[in-house]
């Protein structure tokens, strides 16, 4: 798929902007931590539970795994009433954790759609391959989602599991060309994106950890298949996006306190 000069410039500008924002973040390199593993005989133990069991126990699969997290004191988080004000009275019966994660997801996934180059690339592909999915990239639509099982966000992320403080997306593959339904079932690789909030540790009951986790896998018997996170540029773009979204998303939550 050819890209116009204006689209190329737009993507380069977005990459540079994301890098600058991440580098200028007040907690970048301090509270933000990432871990990446690539393995054919994986010892990875992800938080994700919707991966097939044999993916993690068989050496038939090559896995790429990345996790980023930031710890925040509970006193810096918005109150239940703050979140109800943001979400609206219809969600007043939700648990505090469900309100907090939904607020975080609405902000971060809409920010992904608005600002990051990955979303711009997805949009260009969807225009040709699946234009019916373009509304899933609309920030206004995303900001109204409850992120229930079956919801699709940004064209490629489908909610497979939702708990009050945890969400697991399946990662769909995109093709630049429209394909038949039969071909669409032939996934060359698979993946999950997990976003959640959990206690920081057993000994620190006053803090929580907000995290994102990405896991992708492919069959080792198909060496011609290369996953996005195996490529240098997509990997860097992914890391910049996860760092910036995590850091700015946590700061967004902190900014809601007392509103």
Order of alpha helices (4+ residues) and beta strands (2+ residues): alpha-beta-alpha-beta-alpha-alpha-alpha-alpha-beta-beta-beta-alpha-beta-beta-alpha
